[in-house]
């Protein structure tokens, strides 16, 4: 198998894919892209990531950008190791639902919490949405009986919310 190279920065969305690589012990080479020093703006990095952000993943001749796409790509590369549901199954649909919900619905709200003008409303809305999505959970893990890539992705996301101080307290451990 060709080498997997993960371009990352610990203060970025690359943590989703980095956590997957680490949690499932996937052999890879980690390349730190120092955002403060402008590494992402260097012309050689533009050849890897067209709009010069992290994460990016290289696997042989394939380059994947966007953390959600990288997570799904890794899940397809290592389906047994990550307990990735087969395409066309209800579990795979649940994986898609959660991944897109986290990235396209919750994440923009989380970004709004950086502004004092929108923080309270965004935290409230995050809480409401998480409460509504809690009915889409399986037990004992996100996709049922086996620990999977979705457990790691959701852990990473909600840990970020806790670090930012925006995790809705009313949700608690009973829901998510």
Number of C-alpha atoms within 10 A of each C-alpha: 5 10 11 19 17 25 25 23 19 15 10 13 20 24 20 22 29 23 17 23 20 12 13 15 11 15 11 17 13 15 14 15 22 16 17 7 9 10 16 21 16 11 12 11 18 14 11 19 21 11 12 21 23 27 27 25 30 19 15 11 6 9 16 18 21 16 22 21 15 23 25 19 15 21 20 16 12 14 16 11 14 24 17 23 20 12 10 8 10 12 17 14 15 18 22 15 13 19 20 14 15 20 15 11 14 19 16 12 20 22 12 16 19 13 11 9 10 14 17 14 14 22 22 16 16 22 20 14 14 19 18 11 15 13 10 13 15 13 10 10 13 22 24 12 10 14 17 24 29 24 16 19 22 17 15 18 18 16 13 16 17 12 10 12 12 20 20 19 12 12 15 11 7 8 13 15
